[in-house]
Amino acid sequence: MNWDLADPFVIDIRVAAEDIDGLGHANNAVYVSWLERCAWRHSQYLGLDLAEYRRLDRAMAVVRHEVDYLASAYEDQELQMATWIVESDQRLKMDRRFQLIRPADGLTLLRAKTTFVCIELSSGKPKRMPVEFVEGYGRALRQPFPLEL
């Protein structure tokens, strides 16, 4: 696959009938749900699952999505979504980049960036990342894309 950065975390996606909108392709909101799915699975892979979030009383909450929709996806297509953690201040903020590719033709359908802020689950307020987040997410930190979205 022609990924924008080396060593992505990748999930497989199959476009389902319920993903299709009135225009006959996957709805833009569905793409955003795929971003969330990919980010969450990567967090789980890094050992930062919901149980750990609850134990630490912390979570990474989305504060901004930037999405470039480059091509459409259609029912029953097989896709691959990649993510990289590209920036972290190791206090409150973290950025992920995403790329969605259709392996059948190698076409990139989407590029995105999501900014997360660490919050305290019990209050919903921004709070400093615990050491477990700094270390866990820090292991996955990559260099940013050469192109800004």
Protein Blocks (a to p, Z undefined) as FASTA:
>chain_A
ZZfbghiacddddddfklpcfkopacfklmmmmmmmmmmmmmmmnopafklmmmnopacd
dfbdcdddfbdcdehiacddddddfbdehlmgccdddddddfknopafbdcddddddddf
klopacdddfklmmmmmmmpccddfbdZZ
